[in-house]
Amino acid sequence: MKDYKPVIGLEIHVELKTKSKMFCQCSADYFGAKPNMHVCPVCMGMPGALPVPNKTAILWMQTIGRALGCTLPKHSKFDRKHYSYPDLPKGYQISQYDEPFAVKGKVLLKNPYLKGGEKEFHITRVHMEEDTAKLIHQGKDSLVDFNRSSVPLVEIVTEPDFTDADDVKAFLEELQVIVRYLGVSDADMEKGSMRLEPNISVRKPGEVGLPKYKVEVKNINSFRFVKAAIEFEVKRQIEILEKGELPKQETRGYDDVHGGTYSQRSKEEAQDYRYFPEPDIPPFEFSEKYISDVENSLPELPSTLLTRFVKEYGVKEIDAYILTRDKKTADYFESIVLNDKIKKAGQAVANVIINKKIATSLPAEKFIEEFLKLGKPVETDTALLDTAVTTVLGANEKAVTEYKSGKQSVIMFLVGQVMKQMKGKADASVVRKTLEEKMK
Amino acid sequence: MSDKIKLSKEEVLHLAKLAGLTLTEAEIEKNSAQLAETIDYIQNLDELKTDGVAPTNSVVDLSNVTFEDGTKNTRGLTQVEATANGKNVKENAFAVDRMM
């Protein structure tokens, strides 16, 4: 069984949080709205209605592309992808075929939880398309709501670089963090603004190149499920290969209740998409300046920030990883560390933030005040300490005898008694030292 | 010129399916012949030498036509207008036969 090697590629859809939809000015904020409230002839696919692309959506998609290390071609266009389904009113989806807005990228994954600490994965392309309408299955009907129709959707396609479900999970988590850093999508899997479709196949022992089939799994709405779905599929496919057969090329759905996958659509019925250039939308030409502006607009990405926190502020890698999982926490951490009063005590600040000793919801000034109090040693009133030590030693003769006869651990009990007498207003190490001296 | 195109029944049925058409036996026969004739006719395009000619993706002399995000929506429909011509409207949505 050991020589079978999983081959996994990913398709990820991310819905952008622009104000307007992709090809019309209807509101893209469909979540929770009553059916068919944010609609117009364009997103309902009425004959003659002309789509016009949303400039911000394209820019944001290109930003995602750059953040994933892609090249942004100077020339691009939209295409029509045809298939028949009630969620697609035009009978085609406006998407991109052979000239996407971003191509050939790579992501360096830095994650201390990953075997080896870091890994590189390749991005095939990132393209712009529109979301479909929402279907609500109810009784004998499927109800069609066009509020989601034509909401900007970004598709990210990776190379089949993955061989392990844990790597996939780590990559997807990083992708979600990156997209959120860019502020272009909530990337919320429960709300469906981030959707994952792994393509899974298994390479037989000694087989070269890609296997002759692949299985696409849909309906996965959590990182945990993507791992479970991959593990299930790999096992299922190996069992088929063991019998000397080839798994069917098909689309399967993930069933989170039973933890397995089930056949949805076989290759024989798979659609012939008949792509062709969208005649209603003129092509795009991007200047060098435009492309370099996209590049320059990128914020510092989580992996860069992680490296910098380790290098500049001496934070442990694992803590830097935790701090950089959301931009707000990372920025907050850095604003504190860079304050003159903190003197770049990076690891100490990291500990306090990670262990939630001080709330990061506090204004920075207040946080720093609290932080400095934490670090300060307690001042000990020596006169009071003398009295307390004498009292405690007098009241605990048995303990003192034990200590003198060599039972050193008794000292902690005595320290505790003195601290109690002084109501905690003493430095424990000073108390210990005083006790030791008195008992010499 | 090449040989006359002949379409198999399977090919015609496949195309009909993609186009969302249900064809009777007689229609399959008729469409098969007509479609073959059409393909035959446009096949003379193959005689043109197009090596090195970039495909024409757009015939309009325009590029980068976009709108600014969040600008006023002047084409929006109300829920009532949107569903007014629906054959089967339930709970303000268009009802179709259950898909899953």
Interface residues (C-beta under 8 A of the other chain):
Chain A: T18 K19 S20 C24 Q25 C26 S27 K34 P35 N36 M37 H38 V39 C40 P41 V42 M44 A49 V52 P53 N54 K55 T56 A57 I58 K77 H82 S84 Y85 P86 G91 L135 I136 H137 Q138 G139 K140 D141 S142 L143 V144 D145 F146 Q271 D272 R274 P277 P279 I281 P282 P283 F284 E285
Chain B: H14 L18 G20 P55 N57 S58 V59 V60 L62 S63 N64 V65 T66 F67 E68 D69 G70 T71 K72 N73 T74 R75 G76 L77 Q79 A82 T83 N88 K90 E91 N92 A93 F94 A95 V96 D97 R98 M99 M100
